[in-house]
Amino acid sequence: MAMNTGGSDQLNAEINVTPLVDVMLVLLIIFMITAPMMNTGVDLDLPQITAQQIEDPQGKLVLSIDKTRRLRLGTSVVVWKDLQVKLSKNERVQQEKQLYIEADASLPYSVVVTAMAIAKDAGVAKVMMLTDPTQNLKLDELDAAAPPGGP
């Protein structure tokens, strides 16, 4: 019986694909895990409720939405259908590309998101939410208001 001891001058020209397959499977798993985490929704910098007061000598450009859904851009009253035009023509929005939004706590989420979407369409790159740092969330009340059957 002949045995190859490896002393011959023949070269092995076969490619070992096992490491290549291992690396590709690891990359596939990484992309499968991270792909759902990438959101394409509205880009927000959500403030914490214990945020410090921000000092700004020029003042912030604030879009306010009251409980009756009336809009106020700075000190001027704006109607919903003119909001995109007003924001796109506003000099501060064009320079800074940012807008602060403050909304009444009783408003539905969809109203605030609609205002943020209109701002994005008008060229606002960064939408920031304002909160009242003096108000603390009452976590017990939030738990009591949640439907039963939670974790």
LOLUM-465276 format. One record per residue: residue number from 1; residue in three letters; x, y, z of N, C-alpha, C, CB in turn. Coordinates in pm, 1 decimal. Glycine has a CB too. Example, Ala and Ser with C-alpha at 12.3 -4.5 7.8 and 13.67 -1.06 7.14 Angstrom:
! LOLUM-465276
SEMAR:1:ALA:1319.0:-569.0:780.0:1230.0:-450.0:780.0:1320.0:-330.0:780.0:1130.8:-447.3:904.6 .
SEMAR:2:SER:1285.0:-225.0:708.0:1367.0:-106.0:714.0:1290.0:3.0:787.0:1408.4:-59.8:572.5 .
***
This chain:
! LOLUM-465276
SEMAR:1:MET:83.4:-116.4:0.0:0.0:0.0:0.0:88.9:124.1:0.0:-95.4:-1.0:120.6 .
SEMAR:2:ALA:63.3:212.7:-90.9:146.7:331.7:-103.5:88.8:442.3:-16.9:157.1:377.3:-251.4 .
SEMAR:3:MET:177.0:514.6:46.5:134.5:622.7:134.9:203.9:751.4:93.3:165.3:589.1:283.2 .
SEMAR:4:ASN:126.9:859.6:83.3:183.6:988.7:44.5:231.4:1058.0:171.1:79.0:1077.1:-32.8 .
SEMAR:5:THR:359.5:1078.9:182.8:416.4:1140.5:302.6:431.6:1290.9:288.6:550.5:1078.8:333.9 .
SEMAR:6:GLY:394.0:1343.3:177.7:404.0:1487.6:160.7:539.1:1532.4:112.0:373.2:1556.0:288.4 .
SEMAR:7:GLY:624.8:1443.2:80.0:758.2:1479.7:34.8:765.8:1501.2:-114.1:855.9:1375.0:74.5 .
SEMAR:8:SER:658.8:1484.1:-184.6:664.3:1498.9:-330.4:656.5:1646.1:-367.5:549.8:1419.9:-398.6 .
SEMAR:9:ASP:685.4:1674.5:-491.7:686.5:1812.1:-539.6:552.1:1856.1:-596.5:793.2:1828.6:-644.1 .
SEMAR:10:GLN:449.3:1778.9:-576.1:318.9:1816.2:-629.5:254.7:1923.0:-539.4:226.8:1691.2:-641.3 .
SEMAR:11:LEU:196.2:2025.1:-603.6:128.5:2131.1:-529.9:-20.9:2104.4:-527.6:157.9:2269.0:-592.0 .
SEMAR:12:ASN:-82.5:2138.8:-417.1:-227.3:2126.3:-405.3:-287.4:2258.9:-450.2:-271.2:2089.5:-258.2 .
SEMAR:13:ALA:-356.5:2258.3:-564.9:-408.9:2381.1:-622.5:-556.1:2402.9:-587.2:-391.6:2379.0:-772.8 .
SEMAR:14:GLU:-608.8:2327.9:-495.4:-748.6:2342.7:-456.7:-762.5:2455.6:-354.5:-803.7:2210.0:-399.2 .
SEMAR:15:ILE:-871.8:2532.5:-368.4:-898.6:2641.5:-274.6:-983.3:2585.8:-160.9:-970.7:2762.1:-345.3 .
SEMAR:16:ASN:-943.4:2618.0:-38.7:-1019.7:2575.4:77.5:-1130.4:2679.5:99.5:-927.3:2560.2:205.5 .
SEMAR:17:VAL:-1255.2:2643.0:69.0:-1366.4:2738.0:76.3:-1432.6:2740.7:213.8:-1469.8:2704.4:-28.7 .
SEMAR:18:THR:-1394.4:2655.2:303.0:-1457.9:2651.4:434.1:-1442.6:2783.2:510.4:-1399.9:2538.1:515.8 .
SEMAR:19:PRO:-1323.6:2843.2:518.6:-1315.1:2973.2:587.8:-1397.1:3081.8:518.3:-1169.5:3017.9:597.2 .
SEMAR:20:LEU:-1402.5:3078.5:385.5:-1481.5:3176.7:312.8:-1630.1:3162.5:346.6:-1459.3:3161.6:161.8 .
SEMAR:21:VAL:-1679.6:3041.6:351.0:-1819.8:3017.7:384.2:-1847.1:3060.1:528.3:-1856.5:2868.8:363.6 .
SEMAR:22:ASP:-1754.8:3032.7:618.5:-1772.6:3073.6:758.8:-1783.1:3225.4:772.0:-1656.1:3022.1:844.4 .
SEMAR:23:VAL:-1695.6:3297.1:704.8:-1698.3:3442.8:711.8:-1827.1:3496.3:650.3:-1575.9:3502.9:640.4 .
SEMAR:24:MET:-1869.5:3442.0:537.9:-1992.3:3488.7:472.9:-2114.9:3462.3:560.1:-2009.5:3420.8:336.6 .
SEMAR:25:LEU:-2119.8:3349.3:628.6:-2232.9:3320.5:716.9:-2235.6:3415.7:836.5:-2226.5:3175.3:765.6 .
SEMAR:26:VAL:-2119.9:3448.2:890.6:-2113.7:3542.7:1001.4:-2162.4:3680.6:955.9:-1969.7:3551.6:1057.2 .
SEMAR:27:LEU:-2118.1:3723.9:837.8:-2164.3:3852.8:785.0:-2314.1:3851.4:758.4:-2089.1:3887.8:656.6 .
SEMAR:28:LEU:-2365.6:3742.0:707.2:-2509.1:3730.9:682.1:-2587.7:3743.0:812.4:-2541.4:3597.7:612.6 .
SEMAR:29:ILE:-2541.6:3676.4:916.3:-2609.6:3683.5:1046.1:-2604.5:3824.8:1101.8:-2546.5:3585.1:1145.9 .
SEMAR:30:ILE:-2490.2:3891.7:1088.9:-2477.4:4028.9:1138.6:-2575.0:4120.8:1066.3:-2333.1:4080.0:1121.1 .
SEMAR:31:PHE:-2583.7:4109.6:933.5:-2676.0:4195.1:858.5:-2821.6:4160.6:887.6:-2649.2:4183.0:709.1 .
SEMAR:32:MET:-2850.7:4035.0:911.1:-2988.6:3998.0:943.3:-3030.6:4054.6:1078.6:-3004.5:3845.5:942.9 .
SEMAR:33:ILE:-2937.8:4063.1:1171.0:-2969.6:4116.7:1303.9:-2979.7:4268.8:1300.8:-2863.5:4073.4:1406.1 .
SEMAR:34:THR:-2889.0:4335.3:1228.1:-2887.0:4481.8:1230.2:-2986.6:4546.4:1134.9:-2749.8:4530.2:1197.1 .
SEMAR:35:ALA:-3029.7:4478.5:1031.2:-3121.3:4539.7:933.8:-3253.3:4585.2:996.2:-3150.0:4441.6:822.0 .
SEMAR:36:PRO:-3318.6:4507.5:1081.9:-3442.6:4557.8:1141.1:-3421.6:4675.6:1236.3:-3511.6:4446.8:1214.4 .
SEMAR:37:MET:-3300.6:4692.0:1287.2:-3273.8:4801.4:1379.5:-3258.3:4934.8:1308.6:-3149.9:4771.9:1459.3 .
SEMAR:38:MET:-3231.3:4931.7:1179.3:-3217.1:5055.4:1103.1:-3356.0:5106.4:1069.3:-3132.3:5033.8:973.7 .
SEMAR:39:ASN:-3392.3:5220.5:1127.0:-3524.5:5275.3:1099.3:-3512.2:5388.7:999.7:-3592.8:5323.9:1228.7 .
SEMAR:40:THR:-3612.7:5402.5:917.5:-3612.3:5508.5:817.9:-3721.7:5609.5:848.2:-3630.2:5450.7:677.3 .
SEMAR:41:GLY:-3768.4:5610.4:972.5:-3876.2:5701.2:1010.8:-3824.4:5841.0:1037.1:-3948.0:5649.0:1133.6 .
SEMAR:42:VAL:-3894.5:5910.6:1118.5:-3861.9:6047.9:1151.1:-3741.5:6049.0:1244.2:-3982.8:6120.2:1215.4 .
SEMAR:43:ASP:-3641.8:6130.3:1211.1:-3519.6:6138.6:1290.1:-3540.9:6237.3:1403.8:-3398.8:6180.6:1202.2 .
SEMAR:44:LEU:-3528.2:6189.8:1526.6:-3555.4:6273.9:1643.2:-3441.9:6269.0:1742.6:-3684.3:6231.6:1710.5 .
SEMAR:45:ASP:-3421.2:6377.1:1809.2:-3337.7:6381.4:1928.4:-3433.1:6404.6:2044.0:-3225.4:6493.8:1919.8 .
SEMAR:46:LEU:-3479.0:6297.3:2105.1:-3577.6:6310.0:2211.6:-3510.8:6355.1:2340.4:-3651.4:6177.4:2233.3 .
SEMAR:47:PRO:-3561.4:6459.0:2402.0:-3501.6:6506.2:2527.4:-3547.1:6422.6:2645.6:-3536.7:6652.7:2551.4 .
SEMAR:48:GLN:-3466.4:6419.9:2747.6:-3502.3:6353.8:2871.8:-3586.3:6451.1:2953.4:-3375.5:6307.4:2950.8 .
SEMAR:49:ILE:-3672.6:6398.8:3036.6:-3760.9:6483.3:3115.8:-3682.0:6562.2:3220.7:-3869.0:6398.3:3183.5 .
SEMAR:50:THR:-3563.1:6514.7:3255.1:-3480.5:6585.4:3353.2:-3375.1:6671.5:3283.8:-3412.8:6485.4:3448.6 .
SEMAR:51:ALA:-3401.8:6715.8:3160.9:-3305.5:6793.9:3083.8:-3284.0:6931.7:3146.9:-3353.2:6808.8:2938.4 .
SEMAR:52:GLN:-3163.9:6981.2:3131.2:-3130.0:7113.7:3180.3:-3185.1:7218.4:3084.3:-2976.8:7129.1:3196.7 .
SEMAR:53:GLN:-3205.5:7338.0:3134.2:-3250.7:7447.7:3049.8:-3140.1:7484.1:2951.5:-3291.4:7570.6:3135.3 .
SEMAR:54:ILE:-3176.5:7505.7:2826.9:-3080.9:7542.7:2723.8:-3083.2:7694.0:2708.9:-3113.2:7472.2:2588.4 .
SEMAR:55:GLU:-2967.1:7753.7:2725.0:-2956.9:7898.6:2709.8:-2917.7:7930.0:2566.7:-2854.3:7958.9:2809.7 .
SEMAR:56:ASP:-2996.1:8012.7:2501.1:-2971.6:8050.8:2362.6:-3000.1:8200.3:2350.3:-3060.0:7966.9:2263.0 .
SEMAR:57:PRO:-2897.3:8283.1:2324.1:-2919.6:8427.7:2320.4:-3015.7:8470.8:2209.6:-2787.9:8498.9:2302.8 .
SEMAR:58:GLN:-3015.9:8403.1:2095.6:-3106.7:8439.1:1987.3:-3246.8:8384.2:2011.2:-3053.0:8388.3:1854.4 .
SEMAR:59:GLY:-3258.5:8288.8:2097.5:-3386.1:8222.4:2117.3:-3402.4:8109.9:2016.8:-3501.6:8322.1:2105.7 .
SEMAR:60:LYS:-3485.5:8017.0:2051.6:-3509.1:7901.8:1965.5:-3625.4:7932.5:1871.9:-3537.9:7774.3:2049.5 .
SEMAR:61:LEU:-3621.6:7873.8:1753.8:-3736.9:7880.1:1666.0:-3828.4:7765.7:1706.6:-3695.8:7871.3:1514.0 .
SEMAR:62:VAL:-3942.0:7799.4:1766.3:-4029.6:7699.6:1826.5:-4162.0:7696.0:1752.1:-4052.4:7729.4:1976.0 .
SEMAR:63:LEU:-4203.1:7574.9:1717.8:-4336.6:7551.3:1665.0:-4419.9:7497.1:1780.2:-4334.8:7451.8:1542.0 .
SEMAR:64:SER:-4522.1:7572.1:1818.8:-4606.6:7533.5:1931.8:-4740.1:7482.8:1879.9:-4627.3:7652.4:2029.2 .
SEMAR:65:ILE:-4789.0:7374.3:1942.2:-4920.7:7320.5:1908.5:-4999.6:7314.2:2039.0:-4910.7:7177.8:1838.7 .
SEMAR:66:ASP:-5109.6:7391.0:2045.0:-5187.3:7390.5:2168.6:-5291.2:7278.4:2165.8:-5256.1:7526.9:2189.7 .
SEMAR:67:LYS:-5366.9:7267.0:2273.8:-5461.9:7155.3:2285.5:-5576.0:7162.8:2184.9:-5519.1:7151.1:2424.9 .
SEMAR:68:THR:-5598.5:7280.8:2125.8:-5700.9:7292.5:2020.5:-5640.0:7275.6:1881.3:-5772.1:7428.7:2030.0 .
SEMAR:69:ARG:-5513.9:7235.1:1875.5:-5438.5:7206.2:1753.3:-5405.9:7331.5:1672.2:-5516.2:7109.6:1667.1 .
SEMAR:70:ARG:-5403.9:7446.2:1737.0:-5360.7:7568.5:1669.7:-5209.1:7573.9:1669.6:-5420.2:7694.5:1738.2 .
SEMAR:71:LEU:-5154.0:7621.5:1559.8:-5009.1:7629.4:1543.7:-4960.5:7771.6:1565.0:-4967.3:7579.5:1405.1 .
SEMAR:72:ARG:-4841.1:7779.9:1621.4:-4777.7:7909.6:1640.0:-4629.4:7888.7:1610.0:-4801.6:7967.6:1786.6 .
SEMAR:73:LEU:-4578.9:7960.4:1510.4:-4436.7:7954.9:1474.3:-4372.2:8080.6:1530.3:-4415.6:7943.9:1317.3 .
SEMAR:74:GLY:-4299.2:8062.8:1638.8:-4246.9:8178.3:1710.9:-4362.4:8251.3:1775.1:-4167.3:8272.6:1617.1 .
SEMAR:75:THR:-4387.2:8373.4:1731.5:-4499.3:8451.2:1786.1:-4615.6:8462.3:1688.5:-4452.4:8590.0:1824.4 .
SEMAR:76:SER:-4598.3:8416.5:1566.2:-4704.7:8431.2:1465.5:-4790.1:8304.6:1456.0:-4643.8:8463.8:1327.6 .
SEMAR:77:VAL:-4919.7:8324.8:1438.5:-5013.8:8214.5:1424.2:-5006.9:8164.6:1279.5:-5159.8:8258.7:1462.4 .
SEMAR:78:VAL:-5003.9:8031.8:1264.4:-4993.5:7968.9:1132.8:-5104.5:7865.4:1121.4:-4852.4:7903.3:1111.2 .
SEMAR:79:VAL:-5161.8:7853.3:1002.4:-5259.3:7746.8:978.7:-5185.6:7626.3:922.7:-5372.6:7793.4:881.4 .
SEMAR:80:TRP:-5244.5:7508.6:939.7:-5178.3:7384.5:901.5:-5141.6:7381.0:753.5:-5266.9:7267.0:934.6 .
SEMAR:81:LYS:-5231.5:7429.6:667.1:-5204.3:7418.6:523.6:-5091.8:7511.2:478.4:-5330.0:7449.2:444.7 .
SEMAR:82:ASP:-5060.2:7615.6:554.6:-4952.1:7707.4:518.9:-4821.9:7678.3:593.1:-4994.6:7849.1:546.4 .
SEMAR:83:LEU:-4820.5:7577.4:677.8:-4703.2:7551.3:761.7:-4579.5:7519.3:678.2:-4731.9:7436.2:857.5 .
SEMAR:84:GLN:-4591.5:7434.3:578.2:-4475.1:7396.4:498.2:-4417.6:7516.7:424.0:-4512.6:7286.1:398.6 .
SEMAR:85:VAL:-4503.0:7601.4:369.1:-4456.4:7720.1:297.0:-4387.1:7816.1:392.9:-4574.1:7790.8:226.0 .
SEMAR:86:LYS:-4446.1:7837.3:511.2:-4386.3:7929.9:609.6:-4249.2:7879.4:655.1:-4480.0:7946.9:732.5 .
SEMAR:87:LEU:-4239.3:7747.8:679.0:-4110.7:7693.0:723.4:-4006.1:7698.7:612.3:-4128.1:7548.6:771.0 .
SEMAR:88:SER:-4046.0:7669.0:490.4:-3948.1:7669.4:381.0:-3900.8:7810.5:346.5:-4007.8:7603.7:257.2 .
SEMAR:89:LYS:-3980.4:7913.8:378.2:-3940.2:8052.0:352.8:-3876.3:8118.9:473.7:-4059.2:8132.1:308.9 .
SEMAR:90:ASN:-3877.1:8052.1:587.4:-3821.8:8110.1:708.6:-3668.6:8110.4:701.0:-3870.4:8032.3:833.3 .
SEMAR:91:GLU:-3607.2:8226.3:726.9:-3461.7:8239.4:716.1:-3387.4:8153.3:817.0:-3421.4:8383.6:734.1 .
SEMAR:92:ARG:-3436.4:8148.4:939.4:-3367.4:8068.8:1042.4:-3371.4:7920.6:1010.6:-3429.7:8093.3:1179.5 .
SEMAR:93:VAL:-3483.2:7874.1:956.7:-3491.9:7732.9:918.7:-3392.1:7703.3:807.5:-3635.7:7696.4:873.5 .
SEMAR:94:GLN:-3380.8:7793.6:710.9:-3288.8:7771.5:599.4:-3142.6:7776.6:644.7:-3313.1:7875.6:490.0 .
SEMAR:95:GLN:-3111.1:7859.5:744.6:-2974.1:7868.8:793.8:-2940.7:7754.6:888.6:-2952.1:8001.9:863.4 .
SEMAR:96:GLU:-3022.9:7734.8:990.5:-2992.3:7639.6:1096.6:-3038.7:7498.5:1066.3:-3054.0:7685.2:1224.1 .
SEMAR:97:LYS:-3140.9:7484.5:983.6:-3198.4:7353.9:947.8:-3247.4:7278.8:1070.7:-3095.3:7269.0:873.1 .
SEMAR:98:GLN:-3294.8:7351.7:1172.4:-3346.5:7286.6:1291.8:-3469.3:7360.4:1342.9:-3238.7:7280.0:1400.7 .
SEMAR:99:LEU:-3554.0:7285.6:1413.4:-3678.8:7339.6:1464.3:-3711.9:7269.5:1595.2:-3793.9:7322.8:1361.2 .
SEMAR:100:TYR:-3756.6:7346.2:1693.1:-3802.9:7291.6:1819.6:-3955.0:7283.4:1814.4:-3754.8:7378.5:1940.5 .
SEMAR:101:ILE:-4008.9:7173.9:1863.2:-4154.3:7157.2:1867.3:-4195.8:7136.7:2011.4:-4200.8:7037.5:1778.3 .
SEMAR:102:GLU:-4297.5:7213.8:2053.8:-4359.0:7191.6:2183.5:-4507.6:7170.9:2158.8:-4332.5:7311.4:2282.3 .
SEMAR:103:ALA:-4560.7:7067.8:2221.9:-4700.9:7033.6:2200.0:-4765.9:7003.7:2333.5:-4714.9:6912.9:2103.9 .
SEMAR:104:ASP:-4896.0:7028.0:2338.6:-4973.2:6999.2:2458.5:-4971.3:6848.7:2484.3:-5119.0:7051.4:2444.7 .
SEMAR:105:ALA:-4962.6:6811.0:2610.0:-4952.5:6668.9:2645.9:-5078.0:6590.4:2610.2:-4924.8:6654.7:2794.0 .
SEMAR:106:SER:-5191.2:6658.0:2594.4:-5315.3:6586.8:2565.1:-5335.1:6559.9:2416.1:-5432.4:6665.3:2617.7 .
SEMAR:107:LEU:-5245.3:6609.4:2331.7:-5259.8:6588.9:2187.5:-5229.3:6444.7:2149.0:-5167.9:6684.1:2110.7 .
SEMAR:108:PRO:-5299.6:6393.0:2049.0:-5264.2:6260.6:1997.7:-5125.6:6263.2:1932.5:-5370.2:6212.0:1896.2 .
SEMAR:109:TYR:-5059.1:6152.5:1937.3:-4925.2:6138.8:1880.3:-4924.8:6172.1:1731.1:-4872.4:5996.6:1902.6 .
SEMAR:110:SER:-5031.1:6136.7:1661.4:-5036.6:6157.2:1516.7:-5031.9:6305.5:1479.6:-5163.0:6093.8:1460.0 .
SEMAR:111:VAL:-5084.7:6392.2:1563.6:-5082.0:6536.4:1534.7:-4938.2:6587.6:1538.9:-5170.4:6614.9:1635.8 .
SEMAR:112:VAL:-4862.8:6545.1:1638.3:-4724.3:6589.5:1651.7:-4639.3:6532.1:1538.1:-4666.6:6547.4:1789.0 .
SEMAR:113:VAL:-4661.9:6406.1:1503.1:-4585.2:6344.8:1394.6:-4617.9:6412.8:1261.2:-4614.7:6192.9:1386.3 .
SEMAR:114:THR:-4741.4:6453.3:1242.2:-4778.2:6526.5:1120.2:-4700.6:6657.3:1111.7:-4930.5:6554.3:1116.6 .
SEMAR:115:ALA:-4690.6:6729.2:1221.9:-4613.1:6854.3:1223.1:-4465.5:6827.3:1194.5:-4628.2:6925.9:1359.0 .
SEMAR:116:MET:-4411.5:6718.6:1249.6:-4271.5:6685.2:1224.4:-4249.8:6648.1:1077.9:-4226.8:6570.0:1315.4 .
SEMAR:117:ALA:-4343.3:6575.0:1018.0:-4331.4:6537.7:876.9:-4338.3:6660.0:786.3:-4441.3:6438.4:838.7 .
SEMAR:118:ILE:-4425.4:6753.2:818.3:-4433.7:6876.9:739.7:-4303.0:6954.8:751.5:-4553.4:6964.4:786.7 .
SEMAR:119:ALA:-4246.0:6959.0:871.0:-4118.6:7028.9:891.1:-4007.8:6962.6:810.2:-4081.0:7031.6:1040.5 .
SEMAR:120:LYS:-4003.9:6831.1:807.7:-3902.7:6759.7:728.5:-3918.3:6791.3:580.4:-3913.1:6607.4:751.3 .
SEMAR:121:ASP:-4043.1:6794.5:533.1:-4068.4:6825.9:392.8:-4028.9:6969.4:358.5:-4215.1:6803.5:360.0 .
SEMAR:122:ALA:-4029.3:7057.4:457.6:-3993.3:7197.8:436.0:-3841.9:7220.4:442.7:-4063.1:7285.8:539.3 .
SEMAR:123:GLY:-3765.6:7116.2:468.7:-3620.2:7129.8:470.8:-3557.0:7131.8:607.7:-3582.5:7251.6:401.4 .
SEMAR:124:VAL:-3634.7:7102.6:711.5:-3578.3:7097.7:846.4:-3504.0:6965.7:862.1:-3689.7:7112.9:955.8 .
SEMAR:125:ALA:-3376.2:6973.3:894.3:-3295.4:6852.8:906.6:-3301.4:6793.4:1047.4:-3151.6:6883.3:869.7 .
SEMAR:126:LYS:-3323.4:6877.7:1146.8:-3320.1:6830.8:1285.0:-3441.6:6884.6:1358.5:-3189.1:6874.4:1355.9 .
SEMAR:127:VAL:-3528.9:6793.3:1401.0:-3648.6:6829.9:1476.1:-3625.6:6789.1:1620.6:-3777.7:6761.8:1417.0 .
SEMAR:128:MET:-3643.8:6884.4:1712.7:-3620.8:6856.3:1854.1:-3747.5:6884.8:1933.0:-3502.8:6939.9:1908.8 .
SEMAR:129:MET:-3775.1:6800.1:2031.3:-3894.9:6813.8:2113.1:-3858.8:6885.6:2242.2:-3958.4:6675.4:2142.7 .
SEMAR:130:LEU:-3943.8:6978.9:2282.3:-3925.3:7050.3:2408.9:-4016.0:6989.3:2514.6:-3954.8:7202.3:2392.5 .
SEMAR:131:THR:-3964.9:6980.7:2635.2:-4043.7:6931.2:2747.3:-4037.0:7032.1:2859.8:-3993.7:6792.5:2794.5 .
SEMAR:132:ASP:-4121.5:7013.4:2956.5:-4120.1:7096.9:3075.6:-4041.9:7021.3:3183.0:-4266.1:7131.8:3123.8 .
SEMAR:133:PRO:-3919.8:7065.5:3214.6:-3839.1:6990.2:3310.1:-3893.0:6995.0:3452.1:-3699.2:7041.6:3309.1 .
SEMAR:134:THR:-3990.2:7081.0:3479.1:-4046.1:7087.2:3614.4:-4150.2:6979.0:3636.7:-4107.6:7224.1:3640.2 .
SEMAR:135:GLN:-4199.7:6919.1:3530.0:-4300.0:6814.0:3544.0:-4231.0:6678.6:3546.1:-4404.3:6820.6:3429.5 .
SEMAR:136:ASN:-4259.3:6600.8:3645.9:-4206.3:6465.7:3654.5:-4315.6:6367.6:3617.1:-4151.4:6436.0:3796.0 .
SEMAR:137:LEU:-4276.3:6263.5:3548.7:-4373.2:6160.6:3514.1:-4413.9:6083.8:3639.3:-4315.7:6064.7:3407.7 .
SEMAR:138:LYS:-4539.5:6060.2:3652.6:-4588.6:5978.3:3762.7:-4602.0:5836.1:3709.2:-4725.9:6032.6:3819.8 .
SEMAR:139:LEU:-4500.3:5755.5:3736.5:-4492.5:5621.7:3677.6:-4605.0:5531.3:3726.0:-4358.5:5558.2:3709.9 .
SEMAR:140:ASP:-4649.6:5549.7:3849.8:-4760.0:5468.0:3900.2:-4888.1:5495.1:3821.8:-4782.9:5494.9:4049.8 .
SEMAR:141:GLU:-4911.9:5621.8:3788.1:-5030.5:5656.0:3709.6:-5021.8:5598.8:3568.2:-5048.3:5808.0:3703.6 .
SEMAR:142:LEU:-4900.5:5599.0:3509.9:-4883.6:5540.4:3376.9:-4910.3:5390.3:3379.9:-4742.2:5567.9:3323.8 .
SEMAR:143:ASP:-4861.3:5323.4:3484.9:-4885.7:5178.8:3497.7:-5033.0:5151.2:3517.3:-4805.6:5119.8:3614.6 .
SEMAR:144:ALA:-5100.9:5234.5:3596.0:-5243.7:5213.1:3621.1:-5325.6:5234.2:3494.6:-5293.3:5306.8:3731.5 .
SEMAR:145:ALA:-5280.9:5325.4:3406.7:-5355.1:5353.2:3284.3:-5329.4:5250.4:3175.1:-5320.0:5490.2:3233.6 .
SEMAR:146:ALA:-5222.2:5171.3:3189.9:-5190.1:5071.0:3087.5:-5289.5:4956.4:3094.8:-5045.5:5018.1:3105.0 .
SEMAR:147:PRO:-5321.6:4898.2:2979.2:-5415.4:4785.6:2979.7:-5355.5:4665.1:3053.0:-5453.4:4746.5:2835.2 .
SEMAR:148:PRO:-5439.5:4584.0:3116.3:-5388.0:4467.1:3189.1:-5331.9:4364.2:3091.1:-5499.5:4403.1:3276.1 .
SEMAR:149:GLY:-5251.4:4274.0:3144.3:-5194.4:4167.2:3063.2:-5054.2:4197.5:3016.0:-5281.5:4140.8:2945.4 .
SEMAR:150:GLY:-4991.5:4297.3:3072.9:-4854.0:4332.7:3035.8:-4755.0:4235.6:3097.5:-4821.1:4476.2:3079.6 .
SEMAR:151:PRO:-4628.4:4259.5:3075.8:-4525.7:4167.2:3126.9:-4514.7:4163.5:3275.8:-4394.4:4202.6:3071.7 .
***
